Amino acid sequence: GVPYPQLDASGSVVGLYMAGPDAILATIRELVEAGFSWGAAAEFATAHTAAVLGLSRKGRLAAGADADILILEADGRVDRVLARGRELVRQGQPLVWGAFGGRARA
């Protein structure tokens, strides 16, 4: 959750709200609609965001990184999510519930 500008219909900033994890996916989708490839949009929204925030273990797939992976269907729907190598979502369905990956549901 970080402050994110709230825009009116004309694009003017009218306030701020706390962006959740869905904000990055929304940004990726907007970039694809603007003509970016899915790969370029994902790199822009993740690697650049992590770099700006100084999060060296986030936003990329590399040795020593956290192994956070979002796998999308061709139409942009979430298929799988892994965080630090732990599967949290499979076939669009949450496997883990609660704040910060609390209890798994049976």
N, CA, C and O atoms as CSV, one atom per row, in Angstrom:
chain,resi,resn,atom,element,x,y,z
A,1,GLY,N,N,0.809,-1.187,0.000
A,1,GLY,CA,C,0.000,0.000,0.000
A,1,GLY,C,C,0.850,1.246,0.000
A,1,GLY,O,O,1.576,1.523,0.955
A,2,VAL,N,N,0.752,1.994,-1.079
A,2,VAL,CA,C,1.448,3.275,-1.186
A,2,VAL,C,C,0.453,4.321,-1.653
A,2,VAL,O,O,-0.545,3.970,-2.282
A,3,PRO,N,N,0.690,5.602,-1.365
A,3,PRO,CA,C,-0.210,6.636,-1.861
A,3,PRO,C,C,-0.229,6.643,-3.387
A,3,PRO,O,O,0.819,6.584,-4.031
A,4,TYR,N,N,-1.412,6.714,-3.947
A,4,TYR,CA,C,-1.609,6.629,-5.393
A,4,TYR,C,C,-2.566,7.746,-5.771
A,4,TYR,O,O,-3.566,7.944,-5.081
A,5,PRO,N,N,-2.294,8.491,-6.854
A,5,PRO,CA,C,-3.182,9.616,-7.185
A,5,PRO,C,C,-4.565,9.153,-7.623
A,5,PRO,O,O,-4.705,8.197,-8.387
A,6,GLN,N,N,-5.571,9.839,-7.132
A,6,GLN,CA,C,-6.956,9.599,-7.564
A,6,GLN,C,C,-7.279,10.680,-8.576
A,6,GLN,O,O,-7.160,11.869,-8.280
A,7,LEU,N,N,-7.692,10.270,-9.781
A,7,LEU,CA,C,-7.937,11.213,-10.873
A,7,LEU,C,C,-9.415,11.375,-11.149
A,7,LEU,O,O,-10.193,10.440,-10.957
A,8,ASP,N,N,-9.810,12.560,-11.602
A,8,ASP,CA,C,-11.181,12.752,-12.058
A,8,ASP,C,C,-11.248,12.411,-13.553
A,8,ASP,O,O,-10.250,11.986,-14.136
A,9,ALA,N,N,-12.405,12.595,-14.166
A,9,ALA,CA,C,-12.615,12.217,-15.569
A,9,ALA,C,C,-11.688,12.958,-16.528
A,9,ALA,O,O,-11.392,12.454,-17.611
A,10,SER,N,N,-11.224,14.149,-16.142
A,10,SER,CA,C,-10.333,14.915,-17.022
A,10,SER,C,C,-8.859,14.593,-16.787
A,10,SER,O,O,-7.992,15.121,-17.482
A,11,GLY,N,N,-8.569,13.724,-15.804
A,11,GLY,CA,C,-7.184,13.353,-15.520
A,11,GLY,C,C,-6.510,14.205,-14.475
A,11,GLY,O,O,-5.313,14.058,-14.231
A,12,SER,N,N,-7.259,15.096,-13.850
A,12,SER,CA,C,-6.697,15.945,-12.798
A,12,SER,C,C,-6.677,15.185,-11.477
A,12,SER,O,O,-7.604,14.436,-11.167
A,13,VAL,N,N,-5.618,15.381,-10.706
A,13,VAL,CA,C,-5.508,14.738,-9.398
A,13,VAL,C,C,-6.487,15.403,-8.440
A,13,VAL,O,O,-6.455,16.620,-8.257
A,14,VAL,N,N,-7.352,14.606,-7.834
A,14,VAL,CA,C,-8.343,15.128,-6.891
A,14,VAL,C,C,-8.129,14.588,-5.482
A,14,VAL,O,O,-8.874,14.933,-4.565
A,15,GLY,N,N,-7.128,13.751,-5.308
A,15,GLY,CA,C,-6.840,13.196,-3.998
A,15,GLY,C,C,-5.875,12.034,-4.114
A,15,GLY,O,O,-5.333,11.749,-5.182
A,16,LEU,N,N,-5.677,11.377,-2.998
A,16,LEU,CA,C,-4.813,10.202,-2.938
A,16,LEU,C,C,-5.562,9.059,-2.277
A,16,LEU,O,O,-6.464,9.280,-1.468
A,17,TYR,N,N,-5.186,7.849,-2.623
A,17,TYR,CA,C,-5.708,6.682,-1.922
A,17,TYR,C,C,-4.573,5.685,-1.777
A,17,TYR,O,O,-3.555,5.787,-2.461
A,18,MET,N,N,-4.747,4.736,-0.898
A,18,MET,CA,C,-3.720,3.721,-0.677
A,18,MET,C,C,-3.886,2.620,-1.717
A,18,MET,O,O,-4.899,1.920,-1.744
A,19,ALA,N,N,-2.891,2.480,-2.559
A,19,ALA,CA,C,-2.926,1.447,-3.599
A,19,ALA,C,C,-2.571,0.109,-2.982
A,19,ALA,O,O,-1.665,0.015,-2.154
A,20,GLY,N,N,-3.285,-0.920,-3.389
A,20,GLY,CA,C,-3.004,-2.270,-2.935
A,20,GLY,C,C,-2.242,-3.038,-3.992
A,20,GLY,O,O,-1.798,-2.452,-4.980
A,21,PRO,N,N,-2.082,-4.340,-3.806
A,21,PRO,CA,C,-1.328,-5.139,-4.761
A,21,PRO,C,C,-1.962,-5.171,-6.150
A,21,PRO,O,O,-1.273,-5.429,-7.137
A,22,ASP,N,N,-3.254,-4.914,-6.233
A,22,ASP,CA,C,-3.929,-4.912,-7.531
A,22,ASP,C,C,-3.536,-3.712,-8.392
A,22,ASP,O,O,-3.796,-3.709,-9.595
A,23,ALA,N,N,-2.910,-2.689,-7.791
A,23,ALA,CA,C,-2.525,-1.495,-8.548
A,23,ALA,C,C,-1.481,-1.816,-9.610
A,23,ALA,O,O,-1.528,-1.256,-10.705
A,24,ILE,N,N,-0.546,-2.701,-9.311
A,24,ILE,CA,C,0.473,-3.052,-10.305
A,24,ILE,C,C,-0.163,-3.789,-11.471
A,24,ILE,O,O,0.162,-3.516,-12.626
A,25,LEU,N,N,-1.062,-4.718,-11.184
A,25,LEU,CA,C,-1.737,-5.441,-12.268
A,25,LEU,C,C,-2.582,-4.484,-13.104
A,25,LEU,O,O,-2.620,-4.609,-14.328
A,26,ALA,N,N,-3.255,-3.537,-12.468
A,26,ALA,CA,C,-4.042,-2.548,-13.208
A,26,ALA,C,C,-3.133,-1.712,-14.112
A,26,ALA,O,O,-3.501,-1.390,-15.242
A,27,THR,N,N,-1.953,-1.365,-13.614
A,27,THR,CA,C,-0.996,-0.602,-14.415
A,27,THR,C,C,-0.530,-1.419,-15.615
A,27,THR,O,O,-0.434,-0.892,-16.723
A,28,ILE,N,N,-0.241,-2.693,-15.405
A,28,ILE,CA,C,0.180,-3.559,-16.511
A,28,ILE,C,C,-0.914,-3.616,-17.574
A,28,ILE,O,O,-0.632,-3.484,-18.765
A,29,ARG,N,N,-2.151,-3.810,-17.150
A,29,ARG,CA,C,-3.267,-3.868,-18.106
A,29,ARG,C,C,-3.412,-2.553,-18.880
A,29,ARG,O,O,-3.651,-2.568,-20.088
A,30,GLU,N,N,-3.268,-1.413,-18.187
A,30,GLU,CA,C,-3.360,-0.110,-18.859
A,30,GLU,C,C,-2.246,0.051,-19.891
A,30,GLU,O,O,-2.478,0.583,-20.977
A,31,LEU,N,N,-1.053,-0.400,-19.563
A,31,LEU,CA,C,0.064,-0.299,-20.501
A,31,LEU,C,C,-0.175,-1.173,-21.733
A,31,LEU,O,O,0.149,-0.770,-22.850
A,32,VAL,N,N,-0.737,-2.357,-21.538
A,32,VAL,CA,C,-1.057,-3.232,-22.679
A,32,VAL,C,C,-2.103,-2.564,-23.553
A,32,VAL,O,O,-1.995,-2.593,-24.779
A,33,GLU,N,N,-3.118,-1.962,-22.937
A,33,GLU,CA,C,-4.149,-1.256,-23.710
A,33,GLU,C,C,-3.547,-0.084,-24.487
A,33,GLU,O,O,-4.065,0.302,-25.535
A,34,ALA,N,N,-2.443,0.484,-23.967
A,34,ALA,CA,C,-1.783,1.606,-24.635
A,34,ALA,C,C,-0.809,1.147,-25.715
A,34,ALA,O,O,-0.203,1.977,-26.394
A,35,GLY,N,N,-0.650,-0.183,-25.882
A,35,GLY,CA,C,0.178,-0.689,-26.959
A,35,GLY,C,C,1.439,-1.435,-26.559
A,35,GLY,O,O,2.145,-1.948,-27.427
A,36,PHE,N,N,1.744,-1.512,-25.259
A,36,PHE,CA,C,2.902,-2.276,-24.815
A,36,PHE,C,C,2.615,-3.775,-24.953
A,36,PHE,O,O,1.459,-4.192,-24.887
A,37,SER,N,N,3.657,-4.578,-25.144
A,37,SER,CA,C,3.498,-6.033,-25.055
A,37,SER,C,C,3.322,-6.368,-23.573
A,37,SER,O,O,3.679,-5.569,-22.707
A,38,TRP,N,N,2.770,-7.550,-23.283
A,38,TRP,CA,C,2.608,-7.964,-21.887
A,38,TRP,C,C,3.956,-7.973,-21.176
A,38,TRP,O,O,4.057,-7.519,-20.036
A,39,GLY,N,N,5.008,-8.494,-21.849
A,39,GLY,CA,C,6.332,-8.563,-21.233
A,39,GLY,C,C,6.905,-7.201,-20.923
A,39,GLY,O,O,7.435,-6.980,-19.834
A,40,ALA,N,N,6.804,-6.272,-21.884
A,40,ALA,CA,C,7.325,-4.920,-21.669
A,40,ALA,C,C,6.545,-4.200,-20.572
A,40,ALA,O,O,7.126,-3.491,-19.750
A,41,ALA,N,N,5.229,-4.388,-20.565
A,41,ALA,CA,C,4.397,-3.756,-19.531
A,41,ALA,C,C,4.741,-4.296,-18.153
A,41,ALA,O,O,4.851,-3.531,-17.195
A,42,ALA,N,N,4.912,-5.607,-18.046
A,42,ALA,CA,C,5.248,-6.222,-16.756
A,42,ALA,C,C,6.610,-5.743,-16.265
A,42,ALA,O,O,6.775,-5.434,-15.085
A,43,GLU,N,N,7.586,-5.681,-17.171
A,43,GLU,CA,C,8.915,-5.213,-16.772
A,43,GLU,C,C,8.858,-3.765,-16.306
A,43,GLU,O,O,9.443,-3.412,-15.281
A,44,PHE,N,N,8.155,-2.933,-17.058
A,44,PHE,CA,C,8.030,-1.526,-16.689
A,44,PHE,C,C,7.383,-1.375,-15.312
A,44,PHE,O,O,7.877,-0.625,-14.470
A,45,ALA,N,N,6.286,-2.085,-15.086
A,45,ALA,CA,C,5.522,-1.923,-13.846
A,45,ALA,C,C,6.190,-2.566,-12.640
A,45,ALA,O,O,5.933,-2.160,-11.507
A,46,THR,N,N,7.043,-3.560,-12.861
A,46,THR,CA,C,7.655,-4.252,-11.723
A,46,THR,C,C,9.103,-3.842,-11.504
A,46,THR,O,O,9.452,-3.370,-10.422
A,47,ALA,N,N,9.943,-4.014,-12.505
A,47,ALA,CA,C,11.369,-3.714,-12.341
A,47,ALA,C,C,11.596,-2.233,-12.063
A,47,ALA,O,O,12.388,-1.881,-11.189
A,48,HIS,N,N,10.916,-1.373,-12.791
A,48,HIS,CA,C,11.101,0.063,-12.585
A,48,HIS,C,C,10.538,0.508,-11.238
A,48,HIS,O,O,11.148,1.329,-10.552
A,49,THR,N,N,9.395,-0.020,-10.860
A,49,THR,CA,C,8.817,0.329,-9.561
A,49,THR,C,C,9.743,-0.104,-8.435
A,49,THR,O,O,10.000,0.665,-7.508
A,50,ALA,N,N,10.246,-1.333,-8.511
A,50,ALA,CA,C,11.161,-1.829,-7.475
A,50,ALA,C,C,12.426,-0.979,-7.409
A,50,ALA,O,O,12.918,-0.676,-6.322
A,51,ALA,N,N,12.948,-0.600,-8.562
A,51,ALA,CA,C,14.170,0.216,-8.591
A,51,ALA,C,C,13.930,1.581,-7.948
A,51,ALA,O,O,14.756,2.050,-7.166
A,52,VAL,N,N,12.809,2.217,-8.273
A,52,VAL,CA,C,12.487,3.527,-7.698
A,52,VAL,C,C,12.351,3.431,-6.185
A,52,VAL,O,O,12.756,4.340,-5.460
A,53,LEU,N,N,11.777,2.322,-5.708
A,53,LEU,CA,C,11.576,2.145,-4.272
A,53,LEU,C,C,12.803,1.572,-3.569
A,53,LEU,O,O,12.799,1.417,-2.348
A,54,GLY,N,N,13.856,1.256,-4.331
A,54,GLY,CA,C,15.081,0.717,-3.737
A,54,GLY,C,C,14.944,-0.711,-3.252
A,54,GLY,O,O,15.637,-1.120,-2.321
A,55,LEU,N,N,14.049,-1.481,-3.879
A,55,LEU,CA,C,13.807,-2.875,-3.474
A,55,LEU,C,C,14.609,-3.800,-4.379
A,55,LEU,O,O,14.092,-4.280,-5.387
A,56,SER,N,N,15.850,-4.052,-4.033
A,56,SER,CA,C,16.762,-4.792,-4.910
A,56,SER,C,C,16.379,-6.256,-5.092
A,56,SER,O,O,16.816,-6.875,-6.062
A,57,ARG,N,N,15.583,-6.829,-4.201
A,57,ARG,CA,C,15.190,-8.244,-4.322
A,57,ARG,C,C,13.827,-8.415,-5.010
A,57,ARG,O,O,13.321,-9.532,-5.116
A,58,LYS,N,N,13.244,-7.319,-5.470
A,58,LYS,CA,C,11.914,-7.354,-6.073
A,58,LYS,C,C,11.970,-6.922,-7.535
A,58,LYS,O,O,12.940,-6.303,-7.971
A,59,GLY,N,N,10.907,-7.259,-8.299
A,59,GLY,CA,C,10.725,-6.739,-9.640
A,59,GLY,C,C,11.498,-7.417,-10.743
A,59,GLY,O,O,11.504,-6.942,-11.879
A,60,ARG,N,N,12.153,-8.521,-10.429
A,60,ARG,CA,C,12.934,-9.213,-11.452
A,60,ARG,C,C,13.101,-10.679,-11.067
A,60,ARG,O,O,12.979,-11.049,-9.899
A,61,LEU,N,N,13.377,-11.492,-12.056
A,61,LEU,CA,C,13.683,-12.902,-11.823
A,61,LEU,C,C,15.188,-13.067,-11.971
A,61,LEU,O,O,15.731,-12.964,-13.071
A,62,ALA,N,N,15.850,-13.320,-10.860
A,62,ALA,CA,C,17.306,-13.446,-10.870
A,62,ALA,C,C,17.747,-14.158,-9.600
A,62,ALA,O,O,17.015,-14.206,-8.612
A,63,ALA,N,N,18.950,-14.706,-9.642
A,63,ALA,CA,C,19.519,-15.327,-8.449
A,63,ALA,C,C,19.543,-14.301,-7.322
A,63,ALA,O,O,19.981,-13.168,-7.519
A,64,GLY,N,N,19.074,-14.698,-6.141
A,64,GLY,CA,C,19.048,-13.816,-4.991
A,64,GLY,C,C,17.801,-12.967,-4.869
A,64,GLY,O,O,17.600,-12.315,-3.845
A,65,ALA,N,N,16.946,-12.958,-5.908
A,65,ALA,CA,C,15.681,-12.213,-5.835
A,65,ALA,C,C,14.663,-13.055,-5.064
A,65,ALA,O,O,14.915,-14.225,-4.776
A,66,ASP,N,N,13.518,-12.465,-4.730
A,66,ASP,CA,C,12.541,-13.120,-3.866
A,66,ASP,C,C,11.658,-14.166,-4.539
A,66,ASP,O,O,10.870,-14.816,-3.853
A,67,ALA,N,N,11.755,-14.351,-5.832
A,67,ALA,CA,C,10.942,-15.342,-6.555
A,67,ALA,C,C,9.452,-15.026,-6.453
A,67,ALA,O,O,8.630,-15.922,-6.261
A,68,ASP,N,N,9.112,-13.740,-6.585
A,68,ASP,CA,C,7.712,-13.322,-6.666
A,68,ASP,C,C,7.319,-13.391,-8.141
A,68,ASP,O,O,7.919,-12.722,-8.982
A,69,ILE,N,N,6.316,-14.200,-8.443
A,69,ILE,CA,C,5.941,-14.424,-9.839
A,69,ILE,C,C,4.429,-14.318,-9.988
A,69,ILE,O,O,3.674,-14.900,-9.209
A,70,LEU,N,N,3.998,-13.571,-10.994
A,70,LEU,CA,C,2.595,-13.452,-11.353
A,70,LEU,C,C,2.455,-14.026,-12.754
A,70,LEU,O,O,3.097,-13.552,-13.690
A,71,ILE,N,N,1.617,-15.044,-12.899
A,71,ILE,CA,C,1.386,-15.661,-14.207
A,71,ILE,C,C,-0.034,-15.324,-14.634
A,71,ILE,O,O,-0.999,-15.609,-13.924
A,72,LEU,N,N,-0.144,-14.709,-15.815
A,72,LEU,CA,C,-1.441,-14.274,-16.326
A,72,LEU,C,C,-1.904,-15.167,-17.465
A,72,LEU,O,O,-1.094,-15.753,-18.183
A,73,GLU,N,N,-3.217,-15.262,-17.618
A,73,GLU,CA,C,-3.805,-15.887,-18.797
A,73,GLU,C,C,-3.597,-14.930,-19.971
A,73,GLU,O,O,-3.239,-13.770,-19.767
A,74,ALA,N,N,-3.817,-15.404,-21.191
A,74,ALA,CA,C,-3.628,-14.567,-22.382
A,74,ALA,C,C,-4.486,-13.307,-22.345
A,74,ALA,O,O,-4.110,-12.287,-22.922
A,75,ASP,N,N,-5.637,-13.366,-21.670
A,75,ASP,CA,C,-6.528,-12.204,-21.610
A,75,ASP,C,C,-6.250,-11.303,-20.399
A,75,ASP,O,O,-6.982,-10.343,-20.161
A,76,GLY,N,N,-5.196,-11.612,-19.636
A,76,GLY,CA,C,-4.821,-10.767,-18.510
A,76,GLY,C,C,-5.379,-11.182,-17.170
A,76,GLY,O,O,-5.100,-10.535,-16.161
A,77,ARG,N,N,-6.168,-12.255,-17.133
A,77,ARG,CA,C,-6.668,-12.741,-15.840
A,77,ARG,C,C,-5.535,-13.426,-15.079
A,77,ARG,O,O,-4.653,-14.032,-15.687
A,78,VAL,N,N,-5.560,-13.332,-13.768
A,78,VAL,CA,C,-4.533,-13.954,-12.936
A,78,VAL,C,C,-4.724,-15.466,-12.940
A,78,VAL,O,O,-5.813,-15.967,-12.662
A,79,ASP,N,N,-3.650,-16.187,-13.259
A,79,ASP,CA,C,-3.663,-17.649,-13.200
A,79,ASP,C,C,-2.976,-18.137,-11.929
A,79,ASP,O,O,-3.565,-18.883,-11.147
A,80,ARG,N,N,-1.728,-17.714,-11.723
A,80,ARG,CA,C,-0.960,-18.164,-10.557
A,80,ARG,C,C,-0.189,-16.999,-9.963
A,80,ARG,O,O,0.197,-16.062,-10.662
A,81,VAL,N,N,0.025,-17.080,-8.652
A,81,VAL,CA,C,0.863,-16.114,-7.945
A,81,VAL,C,C,1.762,-16.895,-7.000
A,81,VAL,O,O,1.304,-17.739,-6.231
A,82,LEU,N,N,3.048,-16.595,-7.075
A,82,LEU,CA,C,4.021,-17.145,-6.142
A,82,LEU,C,C,4.730,-15.984,-5.476
A,82,LEU,O,O,5.122,-15.033,-6.152
A,83,ALA,N,N,4.902,-16.043,-4.170
A,83,ALA,CA,C,5.614,-15.003,-3.438
A,83,ALA,C,C,6.706,-15.671,-2.619
A,83,ALA,O,O,6.450,-16.553,-1.800
A,84,ARG,N,N,7.929,-15.223,-2.866
A,84,ARG,CA,C,9.100,-15.843,-2.250
A,84,ARG,C,C,9.093,-17.350,-2.482
A,84,ARG,O,O,9.497,-18.128,-1.618
A,85,GLY,N,N,8.629,-17.744,-3.656
A,85,GLY,CA,C,8.619,-19.144,-4.047
A,85,GLY,C,C,7.447,-19.950,-3.523
A,85,GLY,O,O,7.349,-21.139,-3.827
A,86,ARG,N,N,6.554,-19.350,-2.748
A,86,ARG,CA,C,5.390,-20.047,-2.184
A,86,ARG,C,C,4.160,-19.770,-3.041
A,86,ARG,O,O,3.847,-18.610,-3.310
A,87,GLU,N,N,3.459,-20.812,-3.473
A,87,GLU,CA,C,2.277,-20.645,-4.317
A,87,GLU,C,C,1.114,-20.124,-3.485
A,87,GLU,O,O,0.704,-20.748,-2.506
A,88,LEU,N,N,0.587,-18.966,-3.890
A,88,LEU,CA,C,-0.520,-18.334,-3.164
A,88,LEU,C,C,-1.832,-18.406,-3.932
A,88,LEU,O,O,-2.904,-18.407,-3.326
A,89,VAL,N,N,-1.760,-18.468,-5.267
A,89,VAL,CA,C,-2.947,-18.542,-6.126
A,89,VAL,C,C,-2.668,-19.578,-7.205
A,89,VAL,O,O,-1.588,-19.601,-7.795
A,90,ARG,N,N,-3.660,-20.441,-7.460
A,90,ARG,CA,C,-3.554,-21.433,-8.542
A,90,ARG,C,C,-4.858,-21.418,-9.322
A,90,ARG,O,O,-5.939,-21.478,-8.736
A,91,GLN,N,N,-4.757,-21.339,-10.640
A,91,GLN,CA,C,-5.915,-21.281,-11.537
A,91,GLN,C,C,-6.899,-20.198,-11.098
A,91,GLN,O,O,-8.115,-20.385,-11.123
A,92,GLY,N,N,-6.326,-19.048,-10.690
A,92,GLY,CA,C,-7.134,-17.900,-10.302
A,92,GLY,C,C,-7.776,-17.988,-8.936
A,92,GLY,O,O,-8.496,-17.072,-8.538
A,93,GLN,N,N,-7.533,-19.073,-8.199
A,93,GLN,CA,C,-8.155,-19.268,-6.895
A,93,GLN,C,C,-7.127,-19.144,-5.773
A,93,GLN,O,O,-6.074,-19.778,-5.836
A,94,PRO,N,N,-7.411,-18.342,-4.750
A,94,PRO,CA,C,-6.466,-18.199,-3.639
A,94,PRO,C,C,-6.257,-19.523,-2.909
A,94,PRO,O,O,-7.210,-20.259,-2.652
A,95,LEU,N,N,-5.027,-19.811,-2.585
A,95,LEU,CA,C,-4.688,-20.971,-1.767
A,95,LEU,C,C,-4.373,-20.559,-0.341
A,95,LEU,O,O,-4.419,-21.385,0.571
A,96,VAL,N,N,-4.056,-19.295,-0.143
A,96,VAL,CA,C,-3.664,-18.759,1.159
A,96,VAL,C,C,-4.556,-17.568,1.467
A,96,VAL,O,O,-4.808,-16.729,0.602
A,97,TRP,N,N,-5.026,-17.500,2.687
A,97,TRP,CA,C,-5.910,-16.421,3.108
A,97,TRP,C,C,-5.292,-15.688,4.280
A,97,TRP,O,O,-4.483,-16.258,5.012
A,98,GLY,N,N,-5.660,-14.447,4.463
A,98,GLY,CA,C,-5.205,-13.681,5.619
A,98,GLY,C,C,-4.055,-12.762,5.252
A,98,GLY,O,O,-3.440,-12.882,4.192
A,99,ALA,N,N,-3.790,-11.853,6.152
A,99,ALA,CA,C,-2.723,-10.876,5.938
A,99,ALA,C,C,-1.374,-11.563,5.843
A,99,ALA,O,O,-1.037,-12.411,6.669
A,100,PHE,N,N,-0.622,-11.199,4.851
A,100,PHE,CA,C,0.742,-11.682,4.665
A,100,PHE,C,C,0.820,-13.198,4.584
A,100,PHE,O,O,1.744,-13.810,5.120
A,101,GLY,N,N,-0.147,-13.796,3.918
A,101,GLY,CA,C,-0.083,-15.242,3.695
A,101,GLY,C,C,-0.329,-16.049,4.940
A,101,GLY,O,O,0.358,-17.041,5.189
A,102,GLY,N,N,-1.292,-15.640,5.718
A,102,GLY,CA,C,-1.627,-16.333,6.965
A,102,GLY,C,C,-1.983,-17.782,6.751
A,102,GLY,O,O,-1.200,-18.531,6.167
A,103,ARG,N,N,-3.136,-18.191,7.205
A,103,ARG,CA,C,-3.550,-19.600,7.160
A,103,ARG,C,C,-3.982,-20.040,5.783
A,103,ARG,O,O,-4.632,-19.292,5.053
A,104,ALA,N,N,-3.625,-21.235,5.440
A,104,ALA,CA,C,-4.123,-21.845,4.214
A,104,ALA,C,C,-5.511,-22.402,4.491
A,104,ALA,O,O,-5.752,-22.955,5.564
A,105,ARG,N,N,-6.423,-22.264,3.541
A,105,ARG,CA,C,-7.756,-22.845,3.664
A,105,ARG,C,C,-7.708,-24.308,3.277
A,105,ARG,O,O,-6.939,-24.698,2.398
A,106,ALA,N,N,-8.504,-25.097,3.910
A,106,ALA,CA,C,-8.557,-26.540,3.590
A,106,ALA,C,C,-9.395,-26.781,2.372
A,106,ALA,O,O,-9.556,-27.927,1.950
